[in-house]
Amino acid sequence: MVNVTCDVVSRQRRSYLYRILQQWIRFADENKIMWWISSGTLLGAVRDGNMIPYDLDIDISVPAFEESKLRQLSTTRGRIKNGQFNLAVRPGPHCIESEGIRQNCYGQSVRSEIDCCAACEPFARAFYEVGWTYMDIYLFRFEMRFDNEQRPIEFTYFDESFNEFIGDIYGLFPLKACKFLGLHVPCPRDPATILGPQYGKEFMKPRKLCNLTGRSWVKSS
């Protein structure tokens, strides 16, 4: 009997992503970098400790106070090589709608994301091969928000992976250990407070289901 299913992330790609995450764990531990899994990666970990079948990368977040350290530890453009662990950071600020300040893996200024180094929405990317298999690294910026009369009303953070301010910072800390792809990784204390604003109250319910007739992923009802 033929097993008919929808396309999922290939075993080879998953193996590459696992290798990147495994090396990042060592790298972050050696350099005392605070981080945690986020976005679709956190969602997959909460659901079943695995990747969402159609997710193509790994997402993690770091607090903004780690930015200068990561810039110092990053791989210099022009020294990025296949087969080694590379950490490419964006040369400019976070971009959302503008083309932003971008450099490709060779240090050339470009106007679009022509390779994995030329991104400016994630703060950084970790990878072994110059291609499209990588781990995205986003910044969390903590700040106090004020009303029109400059009275403090909320201590919150801006999530670059979500491009919005999210309240309830106490759902994030203290971080706790969870498992993803069989690896022990740091997670928010209460993932629901992070995933709810991003994916809705029913975030545990898959947004896409496999249509076996067409062998394609379709929106769930």
N, C-alpha and C positions, 0 to 999 in steps of 0.2 A: 504493500500500500504506500503510495506516494504521500509524503508529508507536505501539504500545501500551506504556506504561511506568507506573511508579508516580509519585505526586506527589513533586516535589522543591521545594526552596526556589525561589521565583519569581525571575525575572530582576530584577524591581524591588527585591525585598528584598535580593538579593545586591548590587545596585548601591548601595543605602543603606548596607549593612554595609561595603562597600569604601570608600565615602566617609568613614564614621566612622573606620575604621582608618587611612586615608590622613591624615586630619587629626590623629588621635592621634599618629602617627609624628612629624609636625611639632611638635605640642604638647610631646611628651616630649623631643624633641631640644632645643627652645628652652629648656626648663626643667630639662634635665639629669636626667631621671627614668629610673631603671633599671627595665626591664621585660622580659618575654618572653611569647611565646604559650604557652598551656597547655590542658589538658583536651582537649575535642573538636576545638578549633582546632589544637592541636599534633598530634593524631592525624591529622587531615586533611592537614596539611602533610607529615608523615612518609610517609603513604601515597602521595599523588600531588600534593601542593602545592595542594590545593583543599579546598573545604568538603565535609564529609560530606553527602551528598545531602539528608538529612532534618534536619540541624542548623539551628537557627533563629537562632543568635546567634554572636558571637565571644567567646572567653575569653582573657584575658591575666592575668598575675600580676605583682605588684610586691612587693619586700621591705618588711617592716613599717616600716623606718626612713624610708620615703617617705610614710608616712601623714600626718604633720603638714604636709608640703609640699602634698600633694594636697588637704587640707582648706582650706588657704589659697587654692589656685588654683581651688577648686570654684565652681560657679555657685550663687549664693544662692537659696534657695527664694523664689519670688515673682518672681524675675528670669529664670526659665527661659522661653524663648520658642521657638516653632517656627521653623525655618529657620536657627538659629544653633547652633554647637557648644556643647552643654551637658555639664557634668560634675557629676552629683549624687552626693554621698557620704552614707552612712548617718549618722544623728545619734548612734547609740549603738554598743554592741559587737556583735560577730559573733553571730548567732543561728542555732541549728540546729533545735531542736525547739520552743522557746518562741516566742511571737508577737513578742517583741523590741520594741525602740523604733523606731518607723517614722514617717516624715513623707511626705506626698504632695508632688507638684510645687508645690503652693501653700503649703507650710509647715504644713499642718494635721496634727495627730497622728492616726494611724489604726491600726487593729488588724490589718490584712491588706494584702497587696500589691495595692492597688486601681489603681495605675498604676506606670509604670516607675521612679519615684523612691522608691516605698514598699517597697523591698527592704532586708533587713538581713543576708542571707547573703553576697552579694557586697559588698565594701567600697564600691564605686562603680559607676556606670553612665555611659557616654558615649553621647550620642544627638543627633540633629538635630530629631526630632519627638517630641512627647509621645505615646507609643504603646508598641508592643511590639517595635520593631526597635532593638536597642541592642548595645553591647559591655559585657560583664561584666568587672569588675576585681576580682581577689581578692588577699588579702594572704598572703605567705609569712612565717611567724615562725620565726626561727632560735633555737635554744636548746640548751643542754647538758642531757642527761638523766642522772640519778643513780640508783644502786641504793638498796636499803633502808638501807645504811650510809653513804649520801651520798657514795659514790665515783663520780666521773664515768665513765660507760660508753659514751656515744654523743653525738656532735654531730649534731643532726638538725634538722628543720624541720617545722612544722605547716602543711599546705596547706589553706587554707580552702575551696578548690574541691572538695577530696576529703574534708575533715573528719577527717583522720587524720595521725598522725606518719609521716613517710617517712624512711628512712635514706639512706645513700650520698649525702651532700650534694655529693660530688665529681663526681657525674653531672650536676650542674646547672651548675657553674662550671668554667672560664670559659665565658661564653655564646658562641655561634657564630651566624653569619648563616645563614638559610635562606629559602626562598621560600614565600609563601602568597598566593594570588590574584594572583600576578605581582609582589607587593611583597616587598622585602627586609626581613625582620623578625628580631629576636633570638630564638634558641631555646636550650634547654638543651644542654650539651656532648654528653651521651649521652641522647637522648630515651627510650631503652628503660628506663632506671632510673626514669624518671618515669611512663611509660605502663604499664609492667608491673604495678606495684601497683594502678593504677587500673582497667585493662582486662584484665588477665591476660596470661599469657605469649604467647598468640596474638593480641596486639592488632592485628597487621597483617591478620588475617582479619576481614572485616566481620561484625558481630553480626547485621545484618539484610540480607536479600536481597530483591530485587523479585520478588513472585509475580505473573507476568504474567496469570494467569487471573483473579485477584481484584483486580489492580492495587493491591496493598497491600504494605507492608513486613512481612516475617515473620522470626522468629528463624532464623538459620542453624544447621544441625545441627553 
